[in-house]
Amino acid sequence: MEAEKRKALSSYLRDIRDPHRRQGRIYPLASMLTMLTLAAVNGESTLRGIRRAALGTNPRPAQWAESPPQYGTLWNVMAGVELRQVEEAVRRWLKDSLGEAISVDAKSLRRSAVSCLR
């Protein structure tokens, strides 16, 4: 697939329904899921590590204003979103981008959120 026809991961993640009330939404769900997914792919295994990595991101996405989402916000996203939907979105993105499917394990993403509380 030609580079100009490739879609960003966040465009696939936009299809996932945000389970949180509109009133409390500050960061777009797709932006937070993209950050969580890419940090996990790059070896971060805890939400604290993912947030630390995001603090070093330059340039920051415009939706983040001054700083990336706080730890509690990331925890709420991981606790509320249906990870099978994230897995399917990432799988579709990889297939469309690379032309092949790669296995994605949503259970390891879910466990990484829980392990940071222990």
OpenMM code with the backbone's topology and positions (N, CA, C; nanometers):
from openmm import Vec3, app, unit

residues = "MET GLU ALA GLU LYS ARG LYS ALA LEU SER SER TYR LEU ARG ASP ILE ARG ASP PRO HIS ARG ARG GLN GLY ARG ILE TYR PRO LEU ALA SER MET LEU THR MET LEU THR LEU ALA ALA VAL ASN GLY GLU SER THR LEU ARG GLY ILE ARG ARG ALA ALA LEU GLY THR ASN PRO ARG PRO ALA GLN TRP ALA GLU SER PRO PRO GLN TYR GLY THR LEU TRP ASN VAL MET ALA GLY VAL GLU LEU ARG GLN VAL GLU GLU ALA VAL ARG ARG TRP LEU LYS ASP SER LEU GLY GLU ALA ILE SER VAL ASP ALA LYS SER LEU ARG ARG SER ALA VAL SER CYS LEU ARG".split()
positions = [
    Vec3(0.0839, -0.1172, 0.0000),
    Vec3(0.0000, 0.0000, 0.0000),
    Vec3(0.0891, 0.1244, 0.0000),
    Vec3(0.0549, 0.2205, -0.0817),
    Vec3(0.1343, 0.3424, -0.0898),
    Vec3(0.1196, 0.4243, 0.0378),
    Vec3(0.2265, 0.4929, 0.0751),
    Vec3(0.2290, 0.5680, 0.2012),
    Vec3(0.1161, 0.6695, 0.2101),
    Vec3(0.0835, 0.7386, 0.1002),
    Vec3(-0.0190, 0.8416, 0.1082),
    Vec3(-0.1586, 0.7843, 0.1279),
    Vec3(-0.1781, 0.6558, 0.1041),
    Vec3(-0.3082, 0.5927, 0.1231),
    Vec3(-0.3223, 0.5302, 0.2616),
    Vec3(-0.2161, 0.5211, 0.3373),
    Vec3(-0.2216, 0.4619, 0.4707),
    Vec3(-0.2931, 0.5550, 0.5674),
    Vec3(-0.3715, 0.4953, 0.6539),
    Vec3(-0.4412, 0.5721, 0.7560),
    Vec3(-0.3677, 0.5573, 0.8886),
    Vec3(-0.3757, 0.6589, 0.9699),
    Vec3(-0.3125, 0.6570, 1.1014),
    Vec3(-0.3862, 0.5607, 1.1940),
    Vec3(-0.3145, 0.5058, 1.2911),
    Vec3(-0.3753, 0.4168, 1.3892),
    Vec3(-0.4935, 0.4845, 1.4574),
    Vec3(-0.4802, 0.6113, 1.4898),
    Vec3(-0.5886, 0.6816, 1.5597),
    Vec3(-0.7179, 0.6840, 1.4793),
    Vec3(-0.7088, 0.6827, 1.3467),
    Vec3(-0.8312, 0.6821, 1.2662),
    Vec3(-0.9071, 0.5502, 1.2810),
    Vec3(-0.8370, 0.4413, 1.3052),
    Vec3(-0.9024, 0.3125, 1.3304),
    Vec3(-0.9609, 0.3084, 1.4716),
    Vec3(-0.8929, 0.3731, 1.5652),
    Vec3(-0.9376, 0.3721, 1.7040),
    Vec3(-1.0548, 0.4667, 1.7285),
    Vec3(-1.0815, 0.5571, 1.6357),
    Vec3(-1.1953, 0.6488, 1.6497),
    Vec3(-1.3290, 0.5763, 1.6463),
    Vec3(-1.3323, 0.4581, 1.5899),
    Vec3(-1.4567, 0.3813, 1.5810),
    Vec3(-1.4976, 0.3198, 1.7141),
    Vec3(-1.4105, 0.3212, 1.8125),
    Vec3(-1.4401, 0.2604, 1.9425),
    Vec3(-1.5229, 0.3580, 2.0259),
    Vec3(-1.6309, 0.3057, 2.0806),
    Vec3(-1.7220, 0.3877, 2.1599),
    Vec3(-1.6574, 0.4223, 2.2940),
    Vec3(-1.6645, 0.5503, 2.3287),
    Vec3(-1.6118, 0.5972, 2.4567),
    Vec3(-1.7178, 0.5718, 2.5634),
    Vec3(-1.6866, 0.4884, 2.6632),
    Vec3(-1.7863, 0.4545, 2.7652),
    Vec3(-1.8081, 0.5631, 2.8712),
    Vec3(-1.7315, 0.6692, 2.8656),
    Vec3(-1.7394, 0.7741, 2.9672),
    Vec3(-1.8399, 0.8818, 2.9284),
    Vec3(-1.8909, 0.9524, 3.0288),
    Vec3(-1.9870, 1.0611, 3.0043),
    Vec3(-1.9195, 1.1722, 2.9238),
    Vec3(-1.9946, 1.2371, 2.8396),
    Vec3(-1.9394, 1.3479, 2.7603),
    Vec3(-1.8903, 1.4612, 2.8486),
    Vec3(-1.9590, 1.4837, 2.9575),
    Vec3(-1.9276, 1.5958, 3.0457),
    Vec3(-1.7828, 1.5932, 3.0945),
    Vec3(-1.7302, 1.4755, 3.1244),
    Vec3(-1.5971, 1.4670, 3.1808),
    Vec3(-1.4863, 1.4426, 3.0802),
    Vec3(-1.5181, 1.4408, 2.9520),
    Vec3(-1.4166, 1.4104, 2.8509),
    Vec3(-1.3302, 1.5331, 2.8219),
    Vec3(-1.2011, 1.5170, 2.8417),
    Vec3(-1.1064, 1.6236, 2.8091),
    Vec3(-1.0202, 1.5808, 2.6904),
    Vec3(-0.9760, 1.4556, 2.6933),
    Vec3(-0.8894, 1.4020, 2.5889),
    Vec3(-0.9700, 1.3082, 2.4991),
    Vec3(-0.9514, 1.3169, 2.3674),
    Vec3(-1.0202, 1.2232, 2.2781),
    Vec3(-0.9765, 1.0792, 2.3063),
    Vec3(-1.0725, 0.9874, 2.3085),
    Vec3(-1.0429, 0.8475, 2.3381),
    Vec3(-0.9405, 0.7917, 2.2395),
    Vec3(-0.9562, 0.8201, 2.1110),
    Vec3(-0.8640, 0.7659, 2.0104),
    Vec3(-0.7207, 0.8116, 2.0369),
    Vec3(-0.7031, 0.9338, 2.0823),
    Vec3(-0.5701, 0.9863, 2.1129),
    Vec3(-0.5074, 0.9109, 2.2304),
    Vec3(-0.5883, 0.8866, 2.3347),
    Vec3(-0.5352, 0.8144, 2.4506),
    Vec3(-0.5062, 0.6688, 2.4160),
    Vec3(-0.5939, 0.6042, 2.3384),
    Vec3(-0.5709, 0.4649, 2.3000),
    Vec3(-0.4484, 0.4513, 2.2106),
    Vec3(-0.4259, 0.5493, 2.1241),
    Vec3(-0.3063, 0.5485, 2.0395),
    Vec3(-0.1819, 0.5570, 2.1261),
    Vec3(-0.1819, 0.6486, 2.2224),
    Vec3(-0.0682, 0.6639, 2.3126),
    Vec3(-0.0434, 0.5345, 2.3901),
    Vec3(-0.1491, 0.4748, 2.4452),
    Vec3(-0.1355, 0.3514, 2.5226),
    Vec3(-0.0816, 0.2377, 2.4364),
    Vec3(-0.1338, 0.2245, 2.3160),
    Vec3(-0.0933, 0.1157, 2.2271),
    Vec3(0.0517, 0.1306, 2.1831),
    Vec3(0.0895, 0.2489, 2.1382),
    Vec3(0.2254, 0.2688, 2.0888),
    Vec3(0.3295, 0.2570, 2.2007),
    Vec3(0.2950, 0.3053, 2.3202),
    Vec3(0.3886, 0.2910, 2.4318),
    Vec3(0.4044, 0.1439, 2.4704),
    Vec3(0.2948, 0.0676, 2.4677),
    Vec3(0.3031, -0.0756, 2.4989),
    Vec3(0.3871, -0.1486, 2.3951),
    Vec3(0.3701, -0.1129, 2.2689),
    Vec3(0.4494, -0.1752, 2.1620),
    Vec3(0.5976, -0.1428, 2.1796),
    Vec3(0.6269, -0.0268, 2.2364),
    Vec3(0.7658, 0.0144, 2.2575),
    Vec3(0.8207, -0.0293, 2.3922),
    Vec3(0.7536, -0.1234, 2.4575),
    Vec3(0.8097, -0.1850, 2.5756),
    Vec3(0.7608, -0.1347, 2.7099),
    Vec3(0.6769, -0.0329, 2.7129),
    Vec3(0.6248, 0.0133, 2.8417),
    Vec3(0.5204, -0.0862, 2.8902),
    Vec3(0.5298, -0.1261, 3.0160),
    Vec3(0.4389, -0.2297, 3.0655),
    Vec3(0.3475, -0.1834, 3.1780),
    Vec3(0.3592, -0.0581, 3.2198),
    Vec3(0.2717, -0.0056, 3.3240),
    Vec3(0.2149, 0.1283, 3.2792),
    Vec3(0.1036, 0.1680, 3.3394),
    Vec3(0.0454, 0.2977, 3.3053),
    Vec3(0.1371, 0.4125, 3.3458),
    Vec3(0.2057, 0.3970, 3.4569),
    Vec3(0.2995, 0.5023, 3.4990),
    Vec3(0.4127, 0.5173, 3.3965),
    Vec3(0.4640, 0.4047, 3.3489),
    Vec3(0.5682, 0.4088, 3.2462),
    Vec3(0.5175, 0.4684, 3.1158),
    Vec3(0.3940, 0.4345, 3.0805),
    Vec3(0.3350, 0.4887, 2.9583),
    Vec3(0.3202, 0.6401, 2.9698),
    Vec3(0.2747, 0.6875, 3.0848),
    Vec3(0.2596, 0.8321, 3.1030),
    Vec3(0.3952, 0.9025, 3.1004),
    Vec3(0.4955, 0.8405, 3.1644),
    Vec3(0.6311, 0.8992, 3.1613),
    Vec3(0.6810, 0.9097, 3.0173),
    Vec3(0.6566, 0.8061, 2.9380),
    Vec3(0.6983, 0.8091, 2.7979),
    Vec3(0.6244, 0.9198, 2.7233),
    Vec3(0.4964, 0.9366, 2.7542),
    Vec3(0.4174, 1.0409, 2.6874),
    Vec3(0.4655, 1.1805, 2.7251),
    Vec3(0.5141, 1.1969, 2.8474),
    Vec3(0.5668, 1.3277, 2.8881),
    Vec3(0.6877, 1.3664, 2.8041),
    Vec3(0.7605, 1.2666, 2.7556),
    Vec3(0.8773, 1.2927, 2.6724),
    Vec3(0.8450, 1.3066, 2.5247),
    Vec3(0.7183, 1.2885, 2.4869),
    Vec3(0.6777, 1.2983, 2.3465),
    Vec3(0.6883, 1.4425, 2.2993),
    Vec3(0.7543, 1.4596, 2.1870),
    Vec3(0.7680, 1.5935, 2.1325),
    Vec3(0.7597, 1.5858, 1.9806),
    Vec3(0.6728, 1.6549, 1.9138),
    Vec3(0.5724, 1.7453, 1.9697),
    Vec3(0.4544, 1.6669, 2.0258),
    Vec3(0.3875, 1.7263, 2.1209),
    Vec3(0.2690, 1.6635, 2.1797),
    Vec3(0.1491, 1.6861, 2.0877),
    Vec3(0.0572, 1.5891, 2.0862),
    Vec3(-0.0651, 1.6099, 2.0077),
    Vec3(-0.1388, 1.7341, 2.0560),
    Vec3(-0.2003, 1.8068, 1.9646),
    Vec3(-0.2703, 1.9309, 1.9985),
    Vec3(-0.3803, 1.9077, 2.1017),
    Vec3(-0.4405, 1.7883, 2.1011),
    Vec3(-0.5499, 1.7606, 2.1936),
    Vec3(-0.5022, 1.7553, 2.3386),
    Vec3(-0.3732, 1.7434, 2.3627),
    Vec3(-0.3223, 1.7289, 2.4984),
    Vec3(-0.2967, 1.8623, 2.5670),
    Vec3(-0.3062, 1.9698, 2.4949),
    Vec3(-0.2803, 2.1024, 2.5513),
    Vec3(-0.1430, 2.1049, 2.6192),
    Vec3(-0.1404, 2.1180, 2.7498),
    Vec3(-0.0145, 2.1309, 2.8231),
    Vec3(0.0552, 1.9978, 2.8522),
    Vec3(-0.0228, 1.8948, 2.8827),
    Vec3(0.0378, 1.7684, 2.9230),
    Vec3(-0.0508, 1.6509, 2.8833),
    Vec3(0.0073, 1.5312, 2.8808),
    Vec3(-0.0730, 1.4126, 2.8493),
    Vec3(-0.1704, 1.3819, 2.9627),
    Vec3(-0.2636, 1.2915, 2.9396),
    Vec3(-0.3612, 1.2560, 3.0432),
    Vec3(-0.2929, 1.2073, 3.1711),
    Vec3(-0.3553, 1.2352, 3.2824),
    Vec3(-0.3047, 1.1918, 3.4123),
    Vec3(-0.3219, 1.0411, 3.4283),
    Vec3(-0.2506, 0.9857, 3.5249),
    Vec3(-0.2553, 0.8418, 3.5526),
    Vec3(-0.3987, 0.7935, 3.5732),
    Vec3(-0.4770, 0.8649, 3.6530),
    Vec3(-0.6150, 0.8249, 3.6818),
    Vec3(-0.7012, 0.8217, 3.5569),
    Vec3(-0.6789, 0.9153, 3.4680),
    Vec3(-0.7526, 0.9182, 3.3417),
    Vec3(-0.7187, 0.7953, 3.2585),
    Vec3(-0.5906, 0.7625, 3.2504),
    Vec3(-0.5491, 0.6436, 3.1749),
    Vec3(-0.6067, 0.5166, 3.2368),
    Vec3(-0.6071, 0.5113, 3.3702),
    Vec3(-0.6630, 0.3952, 3.4390),
    Vec3(-0.8115, 0.3798, 3.4036),
    Vec3(-0.8858, 0.4905, 3.4086),
    Vec3(-1.0287, 0.4854, 3.3771),
    Vec3(-1.0534, 0.4416, 3.2332),
    Vec3(-0.9687, 0.4857, 3.1418),
    Vec3(-0.9823, 0.4433, 3.0021),
    Vec3(-0.9615, 0.2926, 2.9917),
    Vec3(-0.8538, 0.2426, 3.0524),
    Vec3(-0.8253, 0.0995, 3.0448),
    Vec3(-0.9338, 0.0166, 3.1125),
    Vec3(-0.9906, 0.0677, 3.2200),
    Vec3(-1.0945, -0.0061, 3.2914),
    Vec3(-1.2271, -0.0039, 3.2175),
    Vec3(-1.2532, 0.1032, 3.1396),
    Vec3(-1.3851, 0.1189, 3.0787),
    Vec3(-1.3987, 0.0751, 2.9347),
    Vec3(-1.2900, 0.0737, 2.8613),
    Vec3(-1.2998, 0.0439, 2.7186),
    Vec3(-1.3010, -0.1075, 2.6965),
    Vec3(-1.3690, -0.1500, 2.5926),
    Vec3(-1.3725, -0.2920, 2.5561),
    Vec3(-1.2447, -0.3225, 2.4778),
    Vec3(-1.1525, -0.3957, 2.5409),
    Vec3(-1.0210, -0.4178, 2.4814),
    Vec3(-1.0254, -0.5047, 2.3559),
    Vec3(-1.1293, -0.5837, 2.3408),
    Vec3(-1.1432, -0.6617, 2.2163),
    Vec3(-1.1617, -0.5675, 2.0972),
    Vec3(-1.2297, -0.4556, 2.1193),
    Vec3(-1.2460, -0.3569, 2.0124),
    Vec3(-1.1121, -0.2923, 1.9773),
    Vec3(-1.0306, -0.2644, 2.0785),
    Vec3(-0.8975, -0.2078, 2.0550),
    Vec3(-0.8137, -0.3083, 1.9768),
    Vec3(-0.8174, -0.4330, 2.0207),
    Vec3(-0.7422, -0.5388, 1.9531),
    Vec3(-0.7822, -0.5483, 1.8057),
    Vec3(-0.9118, -0.5460, 1.7789),
    Vec3(-0.9591, -0.5566, 1.6410),
    Vec3(-0.9176, -0.4348, 1.5582),
    Vec3(-0.9242, -0.3155, 1.6167),
    Vec3(-0.8838, -0.1943, 1.5452),
    Vec3(-0.7351, -0.1980, 1.5111),
    Vec3(-0.6518, -0.2404, 1.6067),
    Vec3(-0.5077, -0.2493, 1.5825),
    Vec3(-0.4788, -0.3556, 1.4770),
    Vec3(-0.5480, -0.4661, 1.4848),
    Vec3(-0.5289, -0.5736, 1.3858),
    Vec3(-0.5648, -0.5232, 1.2446),
    Vec3(-0.6779, -0.4514, 1.2319),
    Vec3(-0.7177, -0.3974, 1.1002),
    Vec3(-0.6141, -0.2975, 1.0494),
    Vec3(-0.5640, -0.2110, 1.1394),
    Vec3(-0.4635, -0.1119, 1.1009),
    Vec3(-0.3368, -0.1803, 1.0509),
    Vec3(-0.2905, -0.2810, 1.1249),
    Vec3(-0.1695, -0.3526, 1.0838),
    Vec3(-0.1898, -0.4230, 0.9499),
    Vec3(-0.3040, -0.4860, 0.9331),
    Vec3(-0.3315, -0.5572, 0.8081),
    Vec3(-0.3358, -0.4596, 0.6910),
    Vec3(-0.4041, -0.3475, 0.7095),
    Vec3(-0.4131, -0.2478, 0.6024),
    Vec3(-0.2782, -0.1816, 0.5748),
    Vec3(-0.1970, -0.1634, 0.6787),
    Vec3(-0.0674, -0.0972, 0.6636),
    Vec3(0.0404, -0.1902, 0.6100),
    Vec3(0.0425, -0.3131, 0.6612),
    Vec3(0.1495, -0.4063, 0.6269),
    Vec3(0.1072, -0.5131, 0.5267),
    Vec3(-0.0227, -0.5286, 0.5074),
    Vec3(-0.0717, -0.6302, 0.4162),
    Vec3(-0.0778, -0.7681, 0.4774),
    Vec3(-0.0575, -0.7762, 0.6087),
    Vec3(-0.0646, -0.9054, 0.6770),
    Vec3(-0.1166, -0.8833, 0.8176),
    Vec3(-0.1730, -0.9866, 0.8747),
    Vec3(-0.2253, -0.9780, 1.0106),
    Vec3(-0.1178, -1.0193, 1.1103),
    Vec3(-0.1172, -0.9520, 1.2237),
    Vec3(-0.0257, -0.9844, 1.3323),
    Vec3(-0.1104, -1.0048, 1.4568),
    Vec3(-0.0777, -1.1035, 1.5362),
    Vec3(-0.1542, -1.1322, 1.6565),
    Vec3(-0.1351, -1.0225, 1.7605),
    Vec3(-0.2452, -0.9784, 1.8179),
    Vec3(-0.2434, -0.8790, 1.9243),
    Vec3(-0.3174, -0.9405, 2.0421),
    Vec3(-0.2569, -0.9354, 2.1604),
    Vec3(-0.3153, -0.9980, 2.2783),
    Vec3(-0.3724, -0.8925, 2.3713),
    Vec3(-0.5044, -0.8761, 2.3709),
    Vec3(-0.5681, -0.7751, 2.4560),
    Vec3(-0.5524, -0.8070, 2.6032),
    Vec3(-0.5375, -0.9347, 2.6382),
    Vec3(-0.5235, -0.9702, 2.7791),
    Vec3(-0.3970, -0.9103, 2.8384),
    Vec3(-0.2895, -0.9040, 2.7614),
    Vec3(-0.1667, -0.8470, 2.8159),
    Vec3(-0.1818, -0.6965, 2.8368),
    Vec3(-0.2590, -0.6281, 2.7527),
    Vec3(-0.2847, -0.4863, 2.7742),
    Vec3(-0.3661, -0.4666, 2.9015),
    Vec3(-0.4673, -0.5497, 2.9202),
    Vec3(-0.5507, -0.5372, 3.0392),
    Vec3(-0.4672, -0.5658, 3.1646),
    Vec3(-0.3852, -0.6700, 3.1624),
    Vec3(-0.3051, -0.7046, 3.2794),
    Vec3(-0.2047, -0.5960, 3.3131),
    Vec3(-0.1527, -0.5262, 3.2118),
    Vec3(-0.0540, -0.4220, 3.2400),
    Vec3(-0.1165, -0.3091, 3.3198),
    Vec3(-0.2434, -0.2832, 3.3013),
    Vec3(-0.3113, -0.1792, 3.3795),
    Vec3(-0.3269, -0.2228, 3.5241),
    Vec3(-0.3568, -0.3493, 3.5455),
    Vec3(-0.3780, -0.3983, 3.6808),
    Vec3(-0.2452, -0.4125, 3.7554),
    Vec3(-0.1405, -0.4534, 3.6858),
    Vec3(-0.0128, -0.4784, 3.7527),
    Vec3(0.0474, -0.3524, 3.8134),
    Vec3(0.0115, -0.2361, 3.7637),
    Vec3(0.0702, -0.1134, 3.8178),
    Vec3(0.0104, -0.0762, 3.9532),
    Vec3(-0.0989, -0.1422, 3.9935),
    Vec3(-0.1592, -0.1131, 4.1230),
    Vec3(-0.1001, -0.1979, 4.2340),
    Vec3(-0.0321, -0.3032, 4.1988),
    Vec3(0.0214, -0.3957, 4.2992),
    Vec3(0.1480, -0.3451, 4.3617),
] * unit.nanometer
topology = app.Topology()
chain = topology.addChain("A")
for resn in residues:
    res = topology.addResidue(resn, chain)
    for name in ("N", "CA", "C"):
        topology.addAtom(name, app.Element.getBySymbol(name[0]), res)
